[in-house]
């Protein structure tokens, strides 16, 4: 048997390689080592879960062993699995990532859930629903909403051209490109509206806290998408008044919030002329994650 610390070679079959990698990751203090090992082995060997089971005793080829060791070294250096594979699932959709985009996280699905709850109560007549996603990144929130609202058209904005290219590619891959547009601008500066839903996962980490984040986040997520300024609210101060101007009467703004930020964001929304008419929606950990307000009809 090949020792666990020497990489992968002829002594490893599919199953022993998976177990060896899980042990290496676990010894490095990486959480979910078993899941990460399964994903990396599957990607390196181009096998789904069924293939890994049915080919468990097959020996690794030299190319597979080299590729798997390369993936292992990257994960041992705390590069997220999603970055290594270049994709992440969100709302049941496979999304391509780039260095200009955040890795979509399950917490952000709370924004999608709240937006859909609010949408079901909107009265829209004479046109299809219109959605704007500000700081669109990989397109996760916008494309999830377009998937759930078949007659909607959505626009995503971002200051990063690379992020816009990534979101556009994901829209094409998911068959949503005809109902999505992408615009390079700061927040909503280039948009006119009116929009029925405006959604955003803006940067909200206070600048001084970024060095304290996990290695996976602080060294691999784009700082532009993390840094919320001295107190974490810089993006909301710009975004909220712009959204208030561009929402249709009755429309809603839904944003992601960091832990402990919901109440201050609601205060900013009220000061911006919007009406907070429901409590924030909590994520699976019980943290108020999605905050909303509406533009009341005159």
C-alpha positions in Angstrom: 0.0 0.0 0.0 1.3 3.4 -0.9 1.8 5.6 2.2 -0.7 8.4 2.6 1.8 11.2 2.4 3.4 10.3 -0.9 0.6 11.1 -3.2 -1.2 8.7 -5.5 0.2 6.0 -7.8 -0.1 2.4 -9.0 -0.8 1.2 -5.4 -4.1 3.1 -5.3 -7.4 2.0 -6.7 -10.4 4.3 -6.8 -11.7 3.5 -3.3 -8.3 3.5 -1.6 -7.4 6.8 -3.2 -10.7 8.3 -1.9 -9.9 7.0 1.6 -6.3 8.2 1.5 -7.3 11.7 0.3 -9.9 11.9 3.0 -7.3 11.0 5.6 -4.9 13.6 4.3 -7.5 16.3 4.4 -8.7 15.3 7.8 -5.1 15.4 9.2 -4.8 19.0 7.8 -7.9 20.1 9.8 -10.1 20.5 6.8 -13.8 20.1 7.6 -16.0 17.8 5.5 -12.8 15.9 4.5 -14.8 12.9 3.3 -17.1 14.9 1.1 -14.2 17.0 -0.3 -12.3 13.8 -1.1 -15.3 12.2 -2.9 -15.8 15.3 -5.0 -12.1 15.7 -5.9 -11.7 12.0 -6.8 -14.8 12.1 -8.9 -13.6 15.2 -10.7 -10.0 13.9 -11.2 -11.3 10.5 -12.5 -14.4 12.0 -14.3 -16.6 9.6 -12.4 -20.0 10.3 -10.8 -21.0 8.6 -7.5 -22.3 5.5 -9.3 -19.0 5.2 -11.3 -17.0 5.5 -8.1 -18.9 2.7 -6.6 -18.9 0.4 -9.6 -15.2 1.1 -10.4 -14.0 1.1 -6.7 -11.4 -1.6 -7.3 -10.0 -0.1 -10.6 -6.4 1.0 -10.5 -5.7 4.7 -11.1 -4.0 5.5 -14.4 -0.8 7.6 -14.1 -2.6 10.7 -15.5 -5.4 10.3 -13.0 -3.0 9.9 -10.1 -1.1 13.1 -11.2 -4.3 15.0 -11.6 -5.7 13.9 -8.3 -2.5 14.8 -6.5 -2.6 18.2 -8.0 -6.1 18.7 -6.7 -5.1 17.4 -3.3 -2.3 19.9 -3.0 -4.6 22.7 -3.8 -7.1 21.6 -1.3 -4.4 21.1 1.4 -3.5 24.7 0.7 -7.1 25.6 1.7 -8.3 26.4 -1.8 -12.1 25.7 -1.8 -13.2 22.7 -3.7 -15.5 24.9 -5.8 -12.5 26.9 -6.9 -10.6 23.8 -7.8 -13.5 22.3 -9.8 -14.5 25.7 -11.2 -18.2 25.1 -10.5 -20.7 25.3 -7.7 -24.3 24.2 -7.4 -26.8 26.8 -6.3 -30.6 26.4 -6.3 -30.1 23.1 -8.1 -28.2 24.8 -10.9 -24.5 24.2 -11.8 -22.8 27.5 -12.0 -19.4 28.2 -13.5 -17.1 30.4 -11.3 -14.3 32.7 -12.0 -11.8 34.6 -9.9 -14.1 37.6 -10.0 -17.0 35.9 -8.5 -17.9 34.7 -5.0 -18.5 31.0 -4.4 -22.4 31.0 -4.1 -23.3 29.7 -0.6 -26.5 28.1 0.7 -27.1 31.2 2.9 -27.8 33.2 -0.2 -30.6 30.9 -1.2 -32.5 32.7 1.6 -32.6 35.8 -0.6 -34.1 33.8 -3.4 -36.7 32.3 -1.1 -37.8 35.6 0.3 -37.9 37.2 -3.2 -40.2 34.5 -4.4 -42.5 34.8 -1.4 -42.8 38.6 -2.0 -43.2 38.1 -5.8 -46.3 35.9 -5.2 -48.0 38.8 -3.6 -47.2 41.4 -6.2 -49.8 42.7 -8.6 -48.2 43.2 -12.0 -50.3 44.0 -15.1 -49.6 44.9 -18.7 -46.0 43.5 -18.9 -43.8 40.7 -17.7 -42.1 40.9 -14.3 -38.7 42.8 -14.3 -35.9 41.9 -11.9 -32.5 43.5 -11.3 -29.6 41.8 -9.5 -27.0 44.3 -8.3 -23.5 42.9 -8.0 -24.6 39.9 -10.0 -21.3 37.9 -9.7 -21.8 34.4 -11.1 -25.5 35.2 -11.7 -26.7 32.9 -8.9 -29.6 34.9 -7.5 -30.8 36.3 -10.8 -30.7 33.0 -12.7 -32.5 31.2 -9.8 -35.3 33.8 -9.9 -35.6 33.6 -13.7 -35.8 29.9 -13.5 -38.7 30.1 -11.0 -40.5 33.0 -12.7 -40.8 31.9 -16.4 -42.2 35.1 -17.8 -39.7 37.4 -16.1 -36.8 39.4 -17.6 -33.8 40.1 -15.5 -30.8 42.5 -15.6 -27.6 41.9 -13.7 -25.1 44.6 -13.0 -21.5 44.4 -11.9 -18.3 46.6 -12.0 -16.3 43.5 -13.0 -16.4 42.6 -16.7 -15.0 39.1 -15.9 -18.0 38.6 -13.5 -20.4 39.7 -16.2 -18.9 37.3 -18.6 -19.2 34.5 -16.1 -22.9 35.3 -15.4 -23.6 35.6 -19.1 -22.0 32.2 -19.8 -24.1 30.7 -17.0 -27.2 32.2 -18.4 -26.4 30.6 -21.8 -25.6 27.2 -20.2 -28.9 27.2 -18.3 -31.0 28.2 -21.3 -31.9 31.6 -19.8 -29.9 34.0 -22.0 -32.9 35.2 -23.9 -34.4 36.5 -20.6 -31.3 38.0 -19.1 -29.2 41.1 -19.8 -25.9 42.1 -18.2 -24.6 45.7 -17.7 -21.3 47.0 -16.5 -21.9 49.8 -14.0 -21.7 50.7 -10.3 -24.8 49.4 -8.5 -27.9 50.7 -10.4 -26.2 53.7 -12.1 -27.0 52.6 -15.7 -30.5 51.2 -15.0 -33.7 53.1 -15.4 -36.4 50.8 -14.2 -39.1 50.3 -13.1 -38.3 46.9 -11.5 -40.6 44.7 -9.5 -37.8 43.0 -7.6 -34.3 44.3 -7.0 -32.1 41.8 -5.3 -28.5 42.0 -4.1 -25.8 40.2 -2.2 -23.6 43.2 -1.7 -20.2 43.4 0.0 -20.9 43.6 3.8 -17.8 42.5 5.7 -16.2 45.4 7.6 -12.7 46.0 6.2 -10.9 45.3 9.5 -12.6 41.9 9.8 -11.5 40.5 6.4 -8.1 39.3 7.7 -9.9 37.2 10.3 -12.0 35.3 7.8 -11.2 31.7 6.9 -8.3 31.2 4.4 -10.8 29.8 1.9 -12.6 33.1 1.9 -10.0 35.8 2.5 -7.5 34.4 0.0 -9.8 33.1 -2.7 -13.0 35.2 -2.8 -12.6 38.6 -4.6 -12.1 41.4 -2.0 -14.3 43.7 -4.1 -17.2 41.4 -3.3 -16.4 41.2 0.4 -15.3 44.6 1.6 -18.2 46.6 2.9 -16.1 49.5 4.2 -15.3 50.6 7.8 -18.6 49.5 9.2 -19.8 47.1 6.6 -22.7 49.2 5.3 -21.1 51.2 2.5 -22.8 49.3 -0.3 -26.2 49.5 1.3 -25.9 53.3 1.6 -25.5 53.6 -2.1 -27.7 50.7 -3.2 -30.9 51.5 -1.2 -31.6 55.0 -2.4 -30.9 54.0 -6.0 -33.2 51.0 -5.7 -36.0 53.2 -4.1 -35.9 55.4 -7.3 -36.1 52.5 -9.7 -38.6 50.2 -8.0 -42.1 50.0 -9.5 -44.9 51.0 -7.1 -45.4 48.0 -4.8 -42.0 46.5 -5.8 -39.5 45.2 -3.3 -35.8 45.4 -2.6 -34.3 42.2 -1.0 -30.7 42.1 0.2 -28.4 39.7 1.9 -27.2 40.7 5.4 -24.3 39.7 7.6 -24.8 38.5 11.1 -26.2 41.3 13.3 -26.7 43.7 10.4 -30.4 43.3 9.7 -31.8 46.0 12.0 -29.3 48.6 10.7 -30.2 47.7 7.1 -33.9 48.1 7.8 -33.2 51.5 9.3 -31.3 52.5 6.1 -34.2 51.2 4.0 -36.7 53.3 6.0 -34.5 56.4 5.7 -34.4 55.8 1.9 -38.1 56.0 1.6 -39.0 52.3 1.6 -41.4 50.5 3.9 -40.2 47.5 5.9 -43.4 45.4 6.0 -42.1 42.0 7.1 -39.3 40.6 9.3 -36.0 39.4 7.9 -35.9 35.8 6.7 -33.5 33.6 8.7 -31.1 31.1 7.1 -30.8 27.5 8.3 -28.5 28.6 11.2 -31.2 31.0 12.4 -29.3 34.2 11.3 -31.5 36.9 9.8 -30.1 36.7 6.3 -32.5 38.3 3.8 -33.9 41.8 4.5 -36.6 43.4 2.4 -38.6 46.6 2.0 -41.2 47.8 -0.4 -41.9 50.9 -2.4 -45.5 51.6 -1.5 -47.9 52.9 -4.2 -48.7 56.6 -3.9 
